Amino acid sequence: MAHDLAEIAKERGIQYFLISYVDLFGVLRAKLVPTSAIKRMQKNGAGFAGFATHLDQTPAHPDTLAVPDPDSLIQLPWKPEVGWLASDVYCGGELLPDAPRNVLKRQIAKAKELGLQMKTGVECEFFLLSRDGKTIADAYDDYPKPCYDQLALMRQYDLIKELCDYMGELGWGPYQNDHEDANGQFEMNWEYDDVLKTADRHTFFKYMTKTLAENRGMRATFMPKPFNNLTGNGCHMHVSLWKGAENVFEDEAGELGMSKLSYSFLGGVMHSAADLCSLFNPTVNSFKRINAPITASGATWSPNSITYTGNNRTHMVRIPEPNRFEFRLMDGATNPYLAPAALLMAGLDGMANDRDPGERLDINMYTDGHTLKNVRKLPLNLLDALRLLERSDVARAGFGDAFVDSYIKLKMAEWNSFMSHASAWERLHNLDC
C-alpha cells in the first residue's frame, strides 16, 4: 500500500489519526492528530511521557515517540474521518525494548531469518454488561447452560451485526459469531493471518467492541473471570508456521497429520508454558479462570495442567486438524502482542533444541486429570508465575534481560498493590477470628 499518510488522508477523507501503542499492561494509548500534522508525526513520531503509561520509565526520561506504521492503518467504520494506526515505540533514538509491538517484531525477525512466518487466529471472548459493569446487560440471559443460545444471541443482534459488518468491510473475513458458555458472554471469529496483522486486529477489535457497546449503553469486558460462578473469558490462539505458501506444520505421514518440526515447536511451548504463564495470563484475576472450580454450565473450558491432545478441549493445547494447534491457555486480558511473541519465542527455542512435547493425552482432563502422575501444573497465582518468568533461561535468552526485567518490575508492583488491599472475602471470613 502507499505509505504517505498525508496522501492517504486526502484520498480517503481522513481528518484525524489515532496514533496508538499498547503498553505492558495491554492498555491502548493514543494521541489524536489532525491530518495537517500527520506528515511530521509520520517522520518523527507522536510524543508521550512513557512513565504516565505502563512502560518501565521514570518522569526524567525523554519523550517516548510512537512512530505510526502505515501498513496498520484502519479507518474507523463508524467514524470514517478517523484513521487508527499501530506504532513502533522509540526512546532516545532507539526502539524501546519493553514496548510490546517491538517485542513481537523482534521475534518475527528471528523467524524470518529462518525463512519462516507464523500465522495466527484468535478467538476473543467477552461479556456484555450493564454500563456500571455490575450485572449482565441482558436480564433475560439466565439459562443455566447458555452456550449457543439462539434467543440470547439474537437479543444482542444489533451490536453483533454491527461488529461483524464492520469486520467484513475491513476485509478481515469474519465467519461466525456465537453466544458463549457463560450468561452474557459472546465470541466473534475472523480469518487467521500473519501474526503481526492479527495482533493489530486483535488490538483494534477490543477497542471497537468496547466503543460500540458503550454507544448502546453497555460495557464490554474481556476480563478473565468477572463472575465467580460463570465461565471466564478465554482468548484461544490458533498457530501455524509457514515457509512461503507451504504450511510446514502439516505432514500427512505424521502423528495427527502434523510434521516433526511442528512437534519440536510444540515441545518448546510445552517446555516454557509455566515460565511464560504471566504473559499469557497477565493479571491477578487471570488465575481465577485457569484454576477455577466447575462453573454453572458444568465446565470451565480452561486448563490447569501442561498437556496436549488431539481434538479435545480439556487440554492446554488442542490439535483440531492437521495444519495447526490451538493454544487454550490465554485469557481475555492477554496482551495482543506479548502473547504471540511468547508463543513464537518458545516455539523457535523448541525447534532450535529439538524439544519433545511428550506423550499426547486423550483423556478428559476435567474428570480424569487427577489420575495422572508427573503432569506439570500451571502456576496458582500471578506471583508464582512472575517468579518462574524471572528465573527462565529461555525467556531471558529469547526476549533479552531488558524486557524480562521491565515486565517483572511493573507486574510485581501490580501484585504488591493487590496484596495491600483487604478484600470483601477476607473481611467476611476473618473479621471475627
Secondary structure, DSSP 8 states (H G I E B T S, - for coil): ----HHHHHHHHT--EEEEEEE-TTS-EEEEEEEGGGHHHHHHH-EEE-GGGTTSS--TTS--EEEEE-GGG-EE-TTSTTEEEEEEEEEETTEE-TT-HHHHHHHHHHHHHHTT-EEEEEEEEEEEEEETTSSSBS-TT---SS-TT-HHHHHHTHHHHHHHHHHHHHTT--EEEEEE-SSTTEEEEEE--EEHHHHHHHHHHHHHHHHHHHHHTTEEEE--S-SSTTS---BEEEEEEEEETTEETTB-TTSGGGB-HHHHHHHHHHHHHTTTTHHHHS-STTTHHHHT----TTS-----SB--EESS-TTSSEEEEETTEEEE---BTTS-TTHHHHHHHHHHHHHHHTT--------S-HHHHGGG-SS--B--SSHHHHHHHHHH-HHHHHHH-HHHHHHHHHHHHHHHHHHHTS--HHHHHHHTT-
